[in-house]
Amino acid sequence: MWCVLLFLSFGGQWVHATANDFLQLLQRASYSHPQVAMAQSQREGADGERQAARWQRYPMPSFQSVTPQDRSRSEPVNRFSLEQPIFAGGRIDAGIDEAEAKYTASEGNLDQVAVDLGVRLSTVWYEWHRQRERKMVLMDSVQAHQRLRDQISRRVKEGVSAQADLTLAVARLSQAEGDLQQAKSAERNLYAQLVQLAGAQIHYLSTFPVPSADQRVREAPSVDWREKAIARAPGLAKLDAEADAAAAEIRVKRGQLSPVVSVRYDYDASGFRKGSGVFLQVSAQPGAGLSGLSGVKASEAYYQAAKDARRSAELELRQMLDTDFSDYDSALGRIQSYEQLQISSREVAASYARQFVAGRKSWLDVLNAVRESVAADLSIIDAKTQRSQAWWRLRLRAFGLGEISKEPQ
């Protein structure tokens, strides 16, 4: 909370903000999202089922009141029973294990939902800033093309340049204006997505400085982040727990084929059999026909499906991690190239403008040089955004939403 106080104490301006502050904003926004609230409710429900399963070890009370059909007796027969299972074929322990596994799966689901929201939020946040920066570059581009149009318009009036040059300048200006409108529309759409994801944290996130979030981005993610992400992946932990639950369900189904041995205490409060007694009871309900065996086979198939789903999810996660590492490395290399291209393209555009006046370059050369300069500016924005998005995806998947300062070195 201190980072928010730091923000408010300086009139809504972030002062000495760090990557941890950005991470805390992602954490608060993620855990306040309705999807996380739903996952928390599911975890509470799983906890209730876990407690209910544990109670199956305890005696089961029951009460029965029967009114005799014989008109000579109007007094109802009231019976109280207490049954304590001694042997149930392992179904009680298996039911407890199944409930425990489902609770573990619900915890993994909660963590996975929060991390996924953090990844989505960081990606949308950087994409929104990318469109904002593109908009600024394209606004400068429109102004530059307006100056070029005015320049060539004067030359056409003076008879120095051809009308075709003015037509070309107007066309390039229209194209620049169209690109600007497209960037503005993308910015508005992304901000709407950001509002939906960030909720009450939108004001803090929308004003958070990109350089502060990028403090650690220039440090290449370690290669061991891949295995860390696999080891802590809450989605894989959830699937492991679901497989454990499916294995416990097999034991439950097999236990239902066995008889239940229990001690039963009955107390008749009225009637000619008034009194109490203790009995050893053996009961069996294997189901109709061979349905019990079919239930076991079905549970075994579900268990195998859960194991296959886990293996498939791990392959998919490894593929995503490989893609993120590749995106980061690719963006890093392109940034270095584009920074040099940015400098040279600006120099070329300025040189061509001077040479055009001297008659050594055509008007088309000038417009193309300006377009290449704008393209270089946009390319470096895109590359930096891709680098930051890939870094934060890797970081969140490897360490979750915990503080950066607490990461193992």
C-alpha positions as a LaTeX table, in Angstrom:
\begin{tabular}{lrrr}
\hline
Residue & $x$ (\AA) & $y$ (\AA) & $z$ (\AA) \\
\hline
Met1 & 0.00 & 0.00 & 0.00 \\
Trp2 & 2.96 & 2.28 & 0.52 \\
Cys3 & 3.46 & 2.72 & $-3.22$ \\
Val4 & $-0.07$ & 4.12 & $-3.55$ \\
Leu5 & 0.57 & 6.51 & $-0.66$ \\
Leu6 & 3.79 & 7.56 & $-2.38$ \\
Phe7 & 1.76 & 8.28 & $-5.49$ \\
Leu8 & $-0.90$ & 10.29 & $-3.67$ \\
Ser9 & 1.51 & 12.28 & $-1.53$ \\
Phe10 & 3.08 & 13.82 & $-4.61$ \\
Gly11 & $-0.12$ & 15.05 & $-6.21$ \\
Gly12 & $-0.79$ & 12.02 & $-8.36$ \\
Gln13 & 2.79 & 11.73 & $-9.68$ \\
Trp14 & 4.88 & 8.62 & $-9.19$ \\
Val15 & 8.16 & 9.41 & $-7.42$ \\
His16 & 10.98 & 6.85 & $-7.21$ \\
Ala17 & 8.62 & 4.15 & $-8.49$ \\
Thr18 & 10.16 & 0.70 & $-8.97$ \\
Ala19 & 9.34 & $-2.52$ & $-10.76$ \\
Asn20 & 8.07 & $-3.84$ & $-7.41$ \\
Asp21 & 5.48 & $-1.05$ & $-7.37$ \\
Phe22 & 4.29 & $-2.14$ & $-10.80$ \\
Leu23 & 4.17 & $-5.74$ & $-9.62$ \\
Gln24 & 2.09 & $-4.75$ & $-6.60$ \\
Leu25 & $-0.36$ & $-2.96$ & $-8.86$ \\
Leu26 & $-0.64$ & $-6.08$ & $-11.00$ \\
Gln27 & $-1.18$ & $-8.14$ & $-7.87$ \\
Arg28 & $-3.94$ & $-5.92$ & $-6.45$ \\
Ala29 & $-5.67$ & $-5.61$ & $-9.80$ \\
Ser30 & $-5.53$ & $-9.36$ & $-10.40$ \\
Tyr31 & $-6.80$ & $-10.40$ & $-6.96$ \\
Ser32 & $-9.66$ & $-7.90$ & $-7.12$ \\
His33 & $-10.91$ & $-9.23$ & $-10.46$ \\
Pro34 & $-14.25$ & $-11.13$ & $-10.51$ \\
Gln35 & $-12.56$ & $-14.20$ & $-12.00$ \\
Val36 & $-10.37$ & $-14.47$ & $-8.91$ \\
Ala37 & $-13.41$ & $-13.96$ & $-6.68$ \\
Met38 & $-15.09$ & $-16.86$ & $-8.49$ \\
Ala39 & $-11.98$ & $-19.03$ & $-8.03$ \\
Gln40 & $-11.90$ & $-18.14$ & $-4.33$ \\
Ser41 & $-15.55$ & $-19.19$ & $-3.97$ \\
Gln42 & $-14.76$ & $-22.47$ & $-5.71$ \\
Arg43 & $-11.91$ & $-23.02$ & $-3.25$ \\
Glu44 & $-14.26$ & $-22.37$ & $-0.32$ \\
Gly45 & $-16.70$ & $-24.88$ & $-1.79$ \\
Ala46 & $-13.92$ & $-27.45$ & $-2.14$ \\
Asp47 & $-12.92$ & $-26.80$ & 1.47 \\
Gly48 & $-16.50$ & $-27.48$ & 2.55 \\
Glu49 & $-16.51$ & $-30.76$ & 0.62 \\
Arg50 & $-13.19$ & $-31.68$ & 2.24 \\
Gln51 & $-14.62$ & $-31.13$ & 5.72 \\
Ala52 & $-17.75$ & $-33.09$ & 4.82 \\
Ala53 & $-15.61$ & $-36.01$ & 3.63 \\
Arg54 & $-13.71$ & $-36.07$ & 6.93 \\
Trp55 & $-17.00$ & $-36.30$ & 8.85 \\
Gln56 & $-17.74$ & $-39.64$ & 7.13 \\
Arg57 & $-15.50$ & $-41.33$ & 9.71 \\
Tyr58 & $-17.86$ & $-40.33$ & 12.52 \\
Pro59 & $-21.11$ & $-42.04$ & 13.62 \\
Met60 & $-24.20$ & $-41.30$ & 11.55 \\
Pro61 & $-27.36$ & $-40.55$ & 13.58 \\
Ser62 & $-30.86$ & $-41.07$ & 12.20 \\
Phe63 & $-34.41$ & $-40.74$ & 13.52 \\
Gln64 & $-37.55$ & $-42.41$ & 12.26 \\
Ser65 & $-41.18$ & $-41.96$ & 13.28 \\
Val66 & $-43.75$ & $-44.41$ & 11.88 \\
Thr67 & $-47.50$ & $-44.24$ & 12.42 \\
Pro68 & $-49.00$ & $-47.76$ & 12.56 \\
Gln69 & $-51.69$ & $-48.65$ & 10.01 \\
Asp70 & $-53.48$ & $-50.66$ & 12.70 \\
Arg71 & $-56.34$ & $-48.43$ & 13.95 \\
Ser72 & $-56.20$ & $-50.09$ & 17.35 \\
Arg73 & $-52.83$ & $-48.39$ & 17.90 \\
Ser74 & $-52.57$ & $-44.68$ & 17.38 \\
Glu75 & $-49.23$ & $-44.15$ & 19.07 \\
Pro76 & $-46.38$ & $-43.65$ & 16.53 \\
Val77 & $-43.26$ & $-45.73$ & 16.71 \\
Asn78 & $-40.21$ & $-43.50$ & 17.25 \\
Arg79 & $-36.78$ & $-44.96$ & 16.61 \\
Phe80 & $-33.36$ & $-43.41$ & 17.03 \\
Ser81 & $-30.30$ & $-45.06$ & 15.45 \\
Leu82 & $-26.58$ & $-44.42$ & 15.57 \\
Glu83 & $-24.36$ & $-46.20$ & 13.06 \\
Gln84 & $-20.53$ & $-46.30$ & 13.19 \\
Pro85 & $-18.78$ & $-47.80$ & 10.16 \\
Ile86 & $-15.90$ & $-50.17$ & 10.95 \\
Phe87 & $-15.00$ & $-51.34$ & 7.46 \\
Ala88 & $-16.13$ & $-49.75$ & 4.20 \\
Gly89 & $-13.72$ & $-51.20$ & 1.67 \\
Gly90 & $-11.53$ & $-48.10$ & 1.80 \\
Arg91 & $-14.18$ & $-45.84$ & 0.29 \\
Ile92 & $-14.15$ & $-43.40$ & 3.24 \\
Asp93 & $-10.39$ & $-42.84$ & 3.13 \\
Ala94 & $-10.55$ & $-42.64$ & $-0.66$ \\
Gly95 & $-13.35$ & $-40.09$ & $-0.45$ \\
Ile96 & $-11.26$ & $-37.98$ & 1.91 \\
Asp97 & $-8.26$ & $-38.22$ & $-0.41$ \\
Glu98 & $-10.45$ & $-37.23$ & $-3.35$ \\
Ala99 & $-11.80$ & $-34.19$ & $-1.50$ \\
Glu100 & $-8.28$ & $-33.19$ & $-0.42$ \\
Ala101 & $-7.06$ & $-33.45$ & $-4.01$ \\
Lys102 & $-9.97$ & $-31.36$ & $-5.27$ \\
Tyr103 & $-9.17$ & $-28.70$ & $-2.67$ \\
Thr104 & $-5.53$ & $-28.68$ & $-3.81$ \\
Ala105 & $-6.76$ & $-28.34$ & $-7.39$ \\
Ser106 & $-8.92$ & $-25.37$ & $-6.40$ \\
Glu107 & $-5.90$ & $-23.68$ & $-4.82$ \\
Gly108 & $-3.89$ & $-24.23$ & $-7.99$ \\
Asn109 & $-6.77$ & $-22.89$ & $-10.04$ \\
Leu110 & $-6.90$ & $-19.73$ & $-7.91$ \\
Asp111 & $-3.18$ & $-19.11$ & $-8.35$ \\
Gln112 & $-3.37$ & $-19.84$ & $-12.07$ \\
Val113 & $-6.28$ & $-17.45$ & $-12.61$ \\
Ala114 & $-4.42$ & $-14.68$ & $-10.75$ \\
Val115 & $-1.18$ & $-15.22$ & $-12.71$ \\
Asp116 & $-3.05$ & $-15.36$ & $-16.03$ \\
Leu117 & $-4.75$ & $-12.09$ & $-15.19$ \\
Gly118 & $-1.39$ & $-10.56$ & $-14.28$ \\
Val119 & 0.06 & $-11.69$ & $-17.61$ \\
Arg120 & $-2.92$ & $-10.34$ & $-19.53$ \\
Leu121 & $-2.87$ & $-7.08$ & $-17.62$ \\
Ser122 & 0.85 & $-6.46$ & $-18.16$ \\
Thr123 & 0.51 & $-7.34$ & $-21.85$ \\
Val124 & $-2.45$ & $-5.01$ & $-22.38$ \\
Trp125 & $-0.78$ & $-2.24$ & $-20.34$ \\
Tyr126 & 2.35 & $-2.33$ & $-22.49$ \\
Glu127 & 0.27 & $-2.59$ & $-25.66$ \\
Trp128 & $-1.71$ & 0.48 & $-24.60$ \\
His129 & 1.51 & 2.41 & $-24.04$ \\
Arg130 & 2.79 & 1.19 & $-27.40$ \\
Gln131 & $-0.22$ & 2.68 & $-29.14$ \\
Arg132 & 0.19 & 5.90 & $-27.17$ \\
Glu133 & 3.81 & 6.21 & $-28.29$ \\
Arg134 & 2.88 & 5.30 & $-31.85$ \\
Lys135 & 0.22 & 8.00 & $-31.75$ \\
Met136 & 2.80 & 10.61 & $-30.72$ \\
Val137 & 5.15 & 9.56 & $-33.53$ \\
Leu138 & 2.32 & 9.61 & $-36.05$ \\
Met139 & 1.20 & 13.04 & $-34.87$ \\
Asp140 & 4.71 & 14.29 & $-35.59$ \\
Ser141 & 4.52 & 12.49 & $-38.93$ \\
Val142 & 1.28 & 14.28 & $-39.83$ \\
Gln143 & 2.81 & 17.62 & $-38.91$ \\
Ala144 & 5.92 & 16.85 & $-40.96$ \\
His145 & 3.82 & 15.87 & $-43.98$ \\
Gln146 & 1.74 & 19.02 & $-43.57$ \\
Arg147 & 4.92 & 21.10 & $-43.71$ \\
Leu148 & 6.06 & 19.18 & $-46.77$ \\
Arg149 & 2.68 & 19.69 & $-48.44$ \\
Asp150 & 2.83 & 23.42 & $-47.75$ \\
Gln151 & 6.39 & 23.56 & $-49.03$ \\
Ile152 & 5.64 & 21.78 & $-52.30$ \\
Ser153 & 2.40 & 23.74 & $-52.70$ \\
Arg154 & 4.37 & 26.98 & $-52.71$ \\
Arg155 & 6.82 & 25.54 & $-55.22$ \\
Val156 & 3.97 & 24.45 & $-57.48$ \\
Lys157 & 2.45 & 27.92 & $-57.36$ \\
Glu158 & 5.82 & 29.38 & $-58.25$ \\
Gly159 & 6.12 & 26.94 & $-61.13$ \\
Val160 & 9.25 & 25.34 & $-59.73$ \\
Ser161 & 7.74 & 21.89 & $-59.07$ \\
Ala162 & 5.22 & 19.77 & $-60.92$ \\
Gln163 & 1.59 & 19.31 & $-59.86$ \\
Ala164 & 2.27 & 15.58 & $-59.48$ \\
Asp165 & 4.62 & 16.35 & $-56.58$ \\
Leu166 & 1.80 & 18.12 & $-54.74$ \\
Thr167 & $-0.57$ & 15.24 & $-55.46$ \\
Leu168 & 1.98 & 12.82 & $-54.02$ \\
Ala169 & 2.47 & 14.98 & $-50.92$ \\
Val170 & $-1.30$ & 15.13 & $-50.33$ \\
Ala171 & $-1.56$ & 11.35 & $-50.73$ \\
Arg172 & 1.23 & 10.76 & $-48.23$ \\
Leu173 & $-0.41$ & 13.21 & $-45.81$ \\
Ser174 & $-3.72$ & 11.36 & $-46.10$ \\
Gln175 & $-1.95$ & 8.09 & $-45.42$ \\
Ala176 & $-0.26$ & 9.55 & $-42.33$ \\
Glu177 & $-3.59$ & 10.89 & $-41.07$ \\
Gly178 & $-5.18$ & 7.47 & $-41.59$ \\
Asp179 & $-2.39$ & 5.79 & $-39.64$ \\
Leu180 & $-2.87$ & 8.32 & $-36.84$ \\
Gln181 & $-6.61$ & 7.66 & $-36.63$ \\
Gln182 & $-5.96$ & 3.94 & $-36.54$ \\
Ala183 & $-3.50$ & 4.38 & $-33.66$ \\
Lys184 & $-5.99$ & 6.54 & $-31.76$ \\
Ser185 & $-8.72$ & 3.93 & $-32.20$ \\
Ala186 & $-6.39$ & 1.16 & $-31.02$ \\
Glu187 & $-5.41$ & 3.24 & $-28.00$ \\
Arg188 & $-9.06$ & 3.75 & $-27.02$ \\
Asn189 & $-9.87$ & 0.06 & $-27.43$ \\
Leu190 & $-6.87$ & $-1.00$ & $-25.37$ \\
Tyr191 & $-7.70$ & 1.47 & $-22.64$ \\
Ala192 & $-11.19$ & $-0.02$ & $-22.45$ \\
Gln193 & $-9.62$ & $-3.47$ & $-22.02$ \\
Leu194 & $-7.27$ & $-2.06$ & $-19.39$ \\
Val195 & $-10.21$ & $-0.63$ & $-17.44$ \\
Gln196 & $-11.96$ & $-4.01$ & $-17.46$ \\
Leu197 & $-8.84$ & $-5.80$ & $-16.22$ \\
Ala198 & $-7.50$ & $-3.23$ & $-13.74$ \\
Gly199 & $-10.75$ & $-2.23$ & $-12.05$ \\
Ala200 & $-10.10$ & 0.12 & $-9.15$ \\
Gln201 & $-6.36$ & 0.17 & $-9.94$ \\
Ile202 & $-6.84$ & 1.79 & $-13.34$ \\
His203 & $-5.90$ & 5.29 & $-12.15$ \\
Tyr204 & $-2.61$ & 4.08 & $-10.69$ \\
Leu205 & $-1.77$ & 1.86 & $-13.65$ \\
Ser206 & $-2.67$ & 4.47 & $-16.25$ \\
Thr207 & $-0.25$ & 6.95 & $-14.69$ \\
Phe208 & 2.53 & 4.52 & $-13.81$ \\
Pro209 & 5.74 & 5.40 & $-15.71$ \\
Val210 & 6.95 & 2.86 & $-18.24$ \\
Pro211 & 10.67 & 3.38 & $-17.37$ \\
Ser212 & 9.94 & 2.29 & $-13.78$ \\
Ala213 & 8.25 & $-0.90$ & $-14.95$ \\
Asp214 & 11.19 & $-1.48$ & $-17.31$ \\
Gln215 & 13.88 & $-1.23$ & $-14.63$ \\
Arg216 & 14.65 & $-4.96$ & $-14.75$ \\
Val217 & 13.63 & $-5.59$ & $-18.34$ \\
Arg218 & 17.10 & $-4.91$ & $-19.71$ \\
Glu219 & 18.41 & $-7.78$ & $-17.57$ \\
Ala220 & 17.98 & $-10.85$ & $-19.74$ \\
Pro221 & 15.82 & $-13.53$ & $-18.09$ \\
Ser222 & 17.88 & $-16.41$ & $-16.76$ \\
Val223 & 17.68 & $-19.73$ & $-18.57$ \\
Asp224 & 16.62 & $-21.41$ & $-15.32$ \\
Trp225 & 13.41 & $-19.37$ & $-15.40$ \\
Arg226 & 12.05 & $-22.02$ & $-17.74$ \\
Glu227 & 12.39 & $-24.81$ & $-15.18$ \\
Lys228 & 11.24 & $-22.52$ & $-12.38$ \\
Ala229 & 8.09 & $-21.78$ & $-14.37$ \\
Ile230 & 7.48 & $-25.50$ & $-14.92$ \\
Ala231 & 8.11 & $-26.30$ & $-11.25$ \\
Arg232 & 5.76 & $-23.64$ & $-9.86$ \\
Ala233 & 3.16 & $-23.68$ & $-12.62$ \\
Pro234 & $-0.15$ & $-23.60$ & $-10.71$ \\
Gly235 & $-1.96$ & $-24.91$ & $-13.76$ \\
Leu236 & 0.17 & $-28.05$ & $-13.76$ \\
Ala237 & $-0.27$ & $-28.40$ & $-9.99$ \\
Lys238 & $-4.02$ & $-28.18$ & $-10.55$ \\
Leu239 & $-3.91$ & $-30.93$ & $-13.18$ \\
Asp240 & $-1.74$ & $-33.10$ & $-10.91$ \\
Ala241 & $-4.32$ & $-32.69$ & $-8.14$ \\
Glu242 & $-7.15$ & $-33.50$ & $-10.55$ \\
Ala243 & $-5.30$ & $-36.68$ & $-11.51$ \\
Asp244 & $-4.95$ & $-37.55$ & $-7.81$ \\
Ala245 & $-8.67$ & $-36.94$ & $-7.37$ \\
Ala246 & $-9.41$ & $-39.23$ & $-10.31$ \\
Ala247 & $-7.17$ & $-41.92$ & $-8.79$ \\
Ala248 & $-9.02$ & $-41.59$ & $-5.48$ \\
Glu249 & $-12.33$ & $-41.86$ & $-7.34$ \\
Ile250 & $-11.20$ & $-45.25$ & $-8.65$ \\
Arg251 & $-10.67$ & $-46.40$ & $-5.06$ \\
Val252 & $-14.10$ & $-45.05$ & $-4.12$ \\
Lys253 & $-15.75$ & $-47.01$ & $-6.93$ \\
Arg254 & $-13.89$ & $-50.18$ & $-5.97$ \\
Gly255 & $-14.81$ & $-49.68$ & $-2.32$ \\
Gln256 & $-18.48$ & $-49.51$ & $-3.28$ \\
Leu257 & $-18.22$ & $-53.10$ & $-4.49$ \\
Ser258 & $-17.27$ & $-54.24$ & $-0.98$ \\
Pro259 & $-19.71$ & $-54.71$ & 1.91 \\
Val260 & $-19.87$ & $-52.19$ & 4.73 \\
Val261 & $-19.43$ & $-53.49$ & 8.27 \\
Ser262 & $-20.70$ & $-51.20$ & 11.00 \\
Val263 & $-21.86$ & $-51.15$ & 14.61 \\
Arg264 & $-25.42$ & $-49.96$ & 15.01 \\
Tyr265 & $-27.21$ & $-48.76$ & 18.10 \\
Asp266 & $-31.04$ & $-48.60$ & 18.02 \\
Tyr267 & $-33.35$ & $-47.10$ & 20.57 \\
Asp268 & $-37.14$ & $-47.48$ & 20.31 \\
Ala269 & $-38.80$ & $-44.76$ & 22.33 \\
Ser270 & $-42.30$ & $-46.25$ & 22.05 \\
Gly271 & $-44.19$ & $-49.31$ & 20.94 \\
Phe272 & $-44.08$ & $-52.88$ & 22.06 \\
Arg273 & $-40.35$ & $-53.09$ & 21.23 \\
Lys274 & $-39.49$ & $-50.17$ & 23.44 \\
Gly275 & $-35.85$ & $-50.32$ & 24.52 \\
Ser276 & $-32.38$ & $-50.30$ & 22.98 \\
Gly277 & $-29.91$ & $-52.67$ & 21.38 \\
Val278 & $-26.49$ & $-52.85$ & 19.74 \\
Phe279 & $-25.99$ & $-54.78$ & 16.50 \\
Leu280 & $-23.19$ & $-55.68$ & 14.12 \\
Gln281 & $-24.49$ & $-54.80$ & 10.68 \\
Val282 & $-23.23$ & $-55.94$ & 7.28 \\
Ser283 & $-24.66$ & $-54.28$ & 4.18 \\
Ala284 & $-23.76$ & $-54.20$ & 0.50 \\
Gln285 & $-25.04$ & $-52.12$ & $-2.42$ \\
Pro286 & $-22.92$ & $-53.07$ & $-5.47$ \\
Gly287 & $-25.42$ & $-51.50$ & $-7.87$ \\
Ala288 & $-27.62$ & $-52.91$ & $-10.58$ \\
Gly289 & $-26.07$ & $-55.73$ & $-12.58$ \\
Leu290 & $-22.42$ & $-55.01$ & $-13.36$ \\
Ser291 & $-22.79$ & $-51.25$ & $-13.12$ \\
Gly292 & $-20.26$ & $-51.16$ & $-10.28$ \\
Leu293 & $-17.54$ & $-52.65$ & $-12.48$ \\
Ser294 & $-18.47$ & $-50.28$ & $-15.29$ \\
Gly295 & $-18.11$ & $-47.39$ & $-12.87$ \\
Val296 & $-14.58$ & $-48.53$ & $-12.00$ \\
Lys297 & $-13.62$ & $-48.71$ & $-15.68$ \\
Ala298 & $-15.06$ & $-45.25$ & $-16.29$ \\
Ser299 & $-13.06$ & $-43.82$ & $-13.39$ \\
Glu300 & $-9.88$ & $-45.44$ & $-14.72$ \\
Ala301 & $-10.50$ & $-43.83$ & $-18.11$ \\
Tyr302 & $-11.01$ & $-40.42$ & $-16.47$ \\
Tyr303 & $-7.76$ & $-40.89$ & $-14.55$ \\
Gln304 & $-5.86$ & $-41.61$ & $-17.75$ \\
Ala305 & $-7.46$ & $-38.58$ & $-19.38$ \\
Ala306 & $-6.32$ & $-36.41$ & $-16.46$ \\
Lys307 & $-2.74$ & $-37.69$ & $-16.82$ \\
Asp308 & $-2.81$ & $-37.01$ & $-20.56$ \\
Ala309 & $-4.17$ & $-33.51$ & $-19.95$ \\
Arg310 & $-1.30$ & $-32.82$ & $-17.59$ \\
Arg311 & 1.32 & $-33.95$ & $-20.11$ \\
Ser312 & $-0.33$ & $-31.91$ & $-22.84$ \\
Ala313 & $-0.46$ & $-28.81$ & $-20.63$ \\
Glu314 & 3.25 & $-29.12$ & $-19.79$ \\
Leu315 & 4.14 & $-29.33$ & $-23.48$ \\
Glu316 & 2.00 & $-26.27$ & $-24.17$ \\
Leu317 & 3.60 & $-24.35$ & $-21.31$ \\
Arg318 & 7.10 & $-25.23$ & $-22.51$ \\
Gln319 & 6.16 & $-24.03$ & $-25.97$ \\
Met320 & 4.88 & $-20.72$ & $-24.57$ \\
Leu321 & 8.07 & $-20.27$ & $-22.55$ \\
Asp322 & 10.23 & $-21.01$ & $-25.59$ \\
Thr323 & 8.22 & $-18.46$ & $-27.56$ \\
Asp324 & 8.64 & $-15.84$ & $-24.84$ \\
Phe325 & 12.40 & $-16.41$ & $-24.66$ \\
Ser326 & 12.57 & $-16.20$ & $-28.44$ \\
Asp327 & 10.48 & $-13.01$ & $-28.49$ \\
Tyr328 & 12.73 & $-11.41$ & $-25.89$ \\
Asp329 & 15.95 & $-12.30$ & $-27.71$ \\
Ser330 & 14.50 & $-11.26$ & $-31.05$ \\
Ala331 & 13.28 & $-7.93$ & $-29.70$ \\
Leu332 & 16.62 & $-7.25$ & $-28.04$ \\
Gly333 & 18.48 & $-7.77$ & $-31.30$ \\
Arg334 & 16.02 & $-5.66$ & $-33.27$ \\
Ile335 & 16.25 & $-2.80$ & $-30.77$ \\
Gln336 & 19.98 & $-2.52$ & $-31.34$ \\
Ser337 & 19.50 & $-2.53$ & $-35.11$ \\
Tyr338 & 16.58 & $-0.10$ & $-35.05$ \\
Glu339 & 18.39 & 2.38 & $-32.81$ \\
Gln340 & 21.12 & 2.70 & $-35.43$ \\
Leu341 & 18.51 & 2.78 & $-38.19$ \\
Gln342 & 16.62 & 5.51 & $-36.34$ \\
Ile343 & 19.70 & 7.74 & $-36.23$ \\
Ser344 & 20.69 & 7.14 & $-39.85$ \\
Ser345 & 17.16 & 7.53 & $-41.24$ \\
Arg346 & 16.75 & 10.90 & $-39.55$ \\
Glu347 & 20.06 & 12.05 & $-40.95$ \\
Val348 & 19.09 & 10.82 & $-44.41$ \\
Ala349 & 15.70 & 12.57 & $-44.26$ \\
Ala350 & 17.32 & 15.87 & $-43.27$ \\
Ser351 & 20.01 & 15.46 & $-45.94$ \\
Tyr352 & 17.48 & 14.65 & $-48.68$ \\
Ala353 & 15.43 & 17.71 & $-47.77$ \\
Arg354 & 18.50 & 19.92 & $-48.26$ \\
Gln355 & 19.53 & 18.16 & $-51.47$ \\
Phe356 & 16.03 & 18.54 & $-52.89$ \\
Val357 & 16.28 & 22.30 & $-52.55$ \\
Ala358 & 19.66 & 22.13 & $-54.28$ \\
Gly359 & 18.12 & 20.03 & $-57.06$ \\
Arg360 & 20.11 & 16.85 & $-56.38$ \\
Lys361 & 17.20 & 14.73 & $-55.01$ \\
Ser362 & 13.66 & 14.22 & $-56.23$ \\
Trp363 & 10.54 & 14.99 & $-54.24$ \\
Leu364 & 9.77 & 11.28 & $-54.10$ \\
Asp365 & 13.16 & 10.69 & $-52.48$ \\
Val366 & 12.32 & 13.24 & $-49.78$ \\
Leu367 & 8.92 & 11.69 & $-49.02$ \\
Asn368 & 10.36 & 8.18 & $-48.95$ \\
Ala369 & 13.11 & 9.28 & $-46.56$ \\
Val370 & 10.53 & 10.80 & $-44.21$ \\
Arg371 & 8.45 & 7.63 & $-44.36$ \\
Glu372 & 11.49 & 5.48 & $-43.58$ \\
Ser373 & 12.34 & 7.71 & $-40.62$ \\
Val374 & 8.81 & 7.34 & $-39.24$ \\
Ala375 & 8.93 & 3.58 & $-39.83$ \\
Ala376 & 12.19 & 3.35 & $-37.87$ \\
Asp377 & 10.64 & 5.23 & $-34.94$ \\
Leu378 & 7.61 & 2.92 & $-34.96$ \\
Ser379 & 9.76 & $-0.20$ & $-35.27$ \\
Ile380 & 11.83 & 0.61 & $-32.21$ \\
Ile381 & 8.63 & 1.25 & $-30.21$ \\
Asp382 & 7.26 & $-2.13$ & $-31.30$ \\
Ala383 & 10.50 & $-3.93$ & $-30.45$ \\
Lys384 & 10.78 & $-2.38$ & $-26.99$ \\
Thr385 & 7.18 & $-3.27$ & $-26.25$ \\
Gln386 & 7.71 & $-6.87$ & $-27.35$ \\
Arg387 & 10.82 & $-7.10$ & $-25.17$ \\
Ser388 & 8.99 & $-5.80$ & $-22.08$ \\
Gln389 & 5.91 & $-7.95$ & $-22.63$ \\
Ala390 & 8.01 & $-11.11$ & $-23.05$ \\
Trp391 & 10.11 & $-10.33$ & $-19.95$ \\
Trp392 & 7.09 & $-9.80$ & $-17.72$ \\
Arg393 & 5.36 & $-12.93$ & $-19.04$ \\
Leu394 & 8.44 & $-14.97$ & $-18.20$ \\
Arg395 & 8.85 & $-13.31$ & $-14.82$ \\
Leu396 & 5.23 & $-13.84$ & $-13.77$ \\
Arg397 & 5.22 & $-17.46$ & $-14.89$ \\
Ala398 & 8.50 & $-18.19$ & $-13.13$ \\
Phe399 & 7.83 & $-16.40$ & $-9.83$ \\
Gly400 & 4.12 & $-15.53$ & $-9.77$ \\
Leu401 & 2.92 & $-12.25$ & $-8.32$ \\
Gly402 & 5.42 & $-12.20$ & $-5.44$ \\
Glu403 & 7.83 & $-9.32$ & $-4.94$ \\
Ile404 & 10.90 & $-9.14$ & $-7.15$ \\
Ser405 & 13.09 & $-8.47$ & $-4.12$ \\
Lys406 & 12.12 & $-11.90$ & $-2.77$ \\
Glu407 & 13.16 & $-13.79$ & $-5.87$ \\
Pro408 & 15.81 & $-16.46$ & $-5.31$ \\
Gln409 & 19.11 & $-15.52$ & $-6.83$ \\
\hline
\end{tabular}
